[in-house]
Amino acid sequence: MAAVGELIPANQSLSDAEDNGEPEPVAGVLTPSFPTGRVKRIMRLDADINKVSSEAVLMISLCSELFIEFLAERSWNAAAEKRRKTIKLEDLRKAIKGHSPTADFLFDCLPKISKLPTPQTVKRSDPEKPLPAGVRRIDAFFSSKTPEEIAP
């Protein structure tokens, strides 16, 4: 995405940009990475919005890109602090919590961090519970004892 600061400065001519090996940009035109039709459809999901101008769609798209870049950079910094290359949900949470305007509206939307049960916390069924006729426990399969030694 071409950010606003990456446009050709007013004092630099287009021929200078060609000398740098850069393609010739049209002065003042920014193109968003998000598909504008989809952004417009998302905007119109709000019942209060009837019509959306193309300029509004363009600005919302560009602002959304900048916001996502901001969150990605802060999340990457949080992951780098822990010397990881992979950004996890906890890194995103830290990035959002550390920026109060973002935390005000976005923190509640994040999914809760759920811990999977560890093998020690998994409850085992009561070993004294009687089994139905003709059924044996699976641990009997893995034991070195014969079925006759296990059966009461």
Residue pairs with C-beta under 8 A, 6 or more apart in sequence:
1 32
1 33
1 65
1 69
2 25
2 30
2 31
3 66
4 30
7 25
7 27
7 28
7 30
8 14
8 16
8 17
8 25
8 27
14 24
14 27
17 24
17 25
18 24
30 58
30 62
32 39
32 58
32 61
32 62
32 64
32 65
33 61
33 65
34 61
34 64
34 65
36 54
36 57
36 58
36 61
39 57
39 60
39 61
39 64
40 52
40 57
43 49
43 52
43 56
43 57
43 60
44 50
44 52
71 92
71 95
71 96
71 102
72 87
74 95
74 98
74 99
75 87
75 91
75 92
75 94
75 95
76 87
76 91
77 95
78 87
78 90
78 91
78 92
78 94
78 95
78 98
79 85
79 86
79 87
79 88
79 91
82 91
84 91
89 110
89 111
89 113
90 113
92 110
93 107
93 110
93 113
95 102
96 102
96 103
96 106
96 107
96 110
97 103
97 107
131 137
136 147
136 150
136 151
140 147
140 150
143 150
